[in-house]
Amino acid sequence: MTATPDTRPAPGPDSTPVPATPLPAAATPATQGPATPLRSDAVLASDSEREHVTARLRTAAAEGRLTLAESDERQAAAYAARTRDELVPLLSGLPRPPRPRHPRRGPLTPRARRNLRIHAGVTVVVLLLLVLGAVLGPAPLFAPIGPAFWLGLILFVHSRRAEREVSPDEELPEELR
């Protein structure tokens, strides 16, 4: 399909048509190619997924697994990819990075943070009452070390098992890891 120059009225008192300047070759719709329709089950790739793939490609090039030209080609294709299905072949032939022993954990959710603050506040109040009772109470050798240990342990377990936001490792689909 070739673009035909259109005519526009000249700016001025007379309205004689003047041919418009043709568009540069890079901007013509004919050179951009047809827009490929997405499949109904295709999942669009996010910027973080593209960045993850390009980071793996840079690492592979640094290790000598890819040539610089091949790495550049694959990185350009990764930045141009629209779906996850277009990113997967770019990692073919590369070994998967080792899985971390302990996956990264995301930050606490606001609700979990609030509940943990309440739990810590109650623990501190109970410990203060125990210490005050030990100092002012009739028992001469009572030290609240045992209850303090258990209250601290319960608070620690609560902090470890609290609800967390999604970590960056969990956001990536398995085929892109």
N, C-alpha and C positions, 0 to 999 in steps of 0.2 A: 504494500500500500504506500503510495507516494503522497506527500503533502503538497497541496496546491496552494500557491500564495493567494491570500485573500486581498481584497481592496478595501481601503478605509478612506473616508473623506479627509481631505487635507485640512490642517488647522489654518484657518484663515477665512477671508470673506468669500472666496469662491469655493464651491463644494465639488471640485473635480476629484475623482478618485485617484489615490496614489497607491502603488503596490506596496504591500507590507514587507518588512524584511523577513527573510525565512528564518526559521528556528535553527539553532545549532543542531548538528547531527545527534549529539548526545541527548538532547531534550525532546526529540521527536518521539511520539508514541510508537512509531513503527520500530524504532531501534530498542525500545525498552522490553519488547517481547510481551507475549500475552500473559496476563495474570493467571497463575496456576490456581485452580480452585482447590481448597482444602478438603480432604476426606472428612466425613462426618465424625469419625472416631479419632482424628488427629488431634494431639494435644500441642498447643502452641508452646514454644520454648521461651523460658524467661531469660532475662539478662544474666542472672546469676548462674544459670545452667550453661549459657554460652561462655561466660568467664571461666567456669570450672573446666569446661572442655579445652579452652585455649590454654589454661594453666597446665593441664596435663600434656598438651602438645608441646608447650615450651619446655617442660621438664624432660619429655622424651627427646627433644632436639638437644638439650644440654647433656643428656646421657649418651648421645650418639646413636640413638635408635632411629631417628629421622634425619634426613638431610635438611639443610636450611631451606632449600627451595620447597621441599615437600611439606615442611612445617609451615612455611608461609602460605602455601596453597590451602592446607587444611585449616589454618587459622582464618583465612579469608572466607572459606566456605562456612566455618562455624559462626562467624559474625553475620553472614548472609542467611543462615538457616532460619526458617520460620517455625518448624516443628521439631519435637524431640526425635522423631524418626529420621530427620535429616542429620542430627548430631551423632547418632549411634555409629554409623559407618566410619565417621572420622576417627574414632578410637580403635578401629579394627587393627589387629596386629600389635597392639600395645599391651603390655602386661598390666593387670589391675594393681593399683597401689595396695600395700598391705593394710588390712583392717586394723584400726587402733584397738588396743587391748580394752580400753575403757572409752566408749564413745563420748564425745563432747556433750555436755548437757546445756540446755538453753537456760535463760534466766527464769526466775520464779514469776508466775503469773501474779497480777495485782491481788487477786483474791487469796492466793497462797501466801503472799508476803504479809497481808493483813492478818491472816490466821496465825502465822508464825510469830508476828509481833505480839499478838494477844497471848499466845502460849508462853512466850519468853517473859512477858510482864507478869503473868500468873506465877510462873516458876520463881521469878525474883521475889515476889511478895511472899510466897510460901517459904523460901529460903530465909528471908529476913525475919519472918515470924519464928522459924526454927532457931535461928541464931539468937534472937531476942529471948526466946524461951530458955535456951541453954544458959545465957548469961544471967538472967534474972530469976530463973526457976529454982525449985528446991533441990533438984538432982545435981550433986556436985560434979560428977564426971560425964555428964551427957554432952556429947559432941555430935552435931547433925551431919557427920561425914557420910554415913550410909545413905540417908534420904537425899542428901545433896548429889551424891554420885548417881542415884537412880533418876532423879529429876533431870540432871544434866544429860544422862544417856537418852532418856525419852525425848528431850528437846533436840538432841543431835539426830536421832532417828527420824523425828518429824521433819527436820530440815532436809534430810537426804531423800525422803520419800514424798516431799511436797510436790504439788503439781507444777510442771514447768512448761514453758513455751517450746515450740518446735526448734530443735537445734539445726544449724546449717547442714549438718551431715544427714539429717533425716529428710530435709527438703528435696534432695536429689533423688530421682528414681534410680532403682538398682542398676539399670543398664548403663547409666552415665557415671556411676561411681568408679 
